[in-house]
Amino acid sequence: MSTSLSLPRPRLAGLRIGILAESDFVEEEIFYYQRRFLEEGAEVVLLTRLWGQPSLTFTGHEQQASLTVSGDLEKLDYAALSGYAALVVPSGQVADRLRFSEDVSEPAPAVDLMRRAFRMPRLLKAFSCHALSLVSSAPELVRDRPVTCHNNLVGDVRNMGAVYTNQDVVVDGDLVTSRTVAECHLLARAVIEQLAPETEAVA
């Protein structure tokens, strides 16, 4: 008599997670997110400002590993964003590079993306380490919200009106923040735990 084992359905099956990318990313962090979210069944899309190119290849901070990105964050209007369950802004220099605007009178496209994302409460936003610097020019997005961040960013976060919380990971509804890249596994776990109930409710 043979018995077949029924494997549990991956918790994030059918969900799409976007990860922002640029040069000087932390290799271990990005690769961990890709692997961990894929393990849970999610589709992982790398996103950046492509500057009119079909793709760009970035270099990591520690091992100079290469990362080719073809997802264009400037194409993520509200309709496109509705196809995502979460956006992750990693540590390293990703946020600092993506907040660059060649015209200082206009916000960077990644900042506009964050403004759209924060208007969508069902879309989870996750920030690691220095990543909250991406929204420094849009402080209203995190004003009065509990967050954590790298120690070097605490003053900036408080100036943005956010409530700094001395914890490794802070979850506030659709906003997840972590202290440093060393907590990337905790950030990923928090994202998975926040998204999993949605898939379980549908099942």
Summary of the structure (lengths in Angstrom):
residues: 203
radius of gyration: 17.0
end to end distance: 30.0
largest distance: 72.5
contacts: 649
relative contact order: 0.17
helix: 36%
strand: 22%
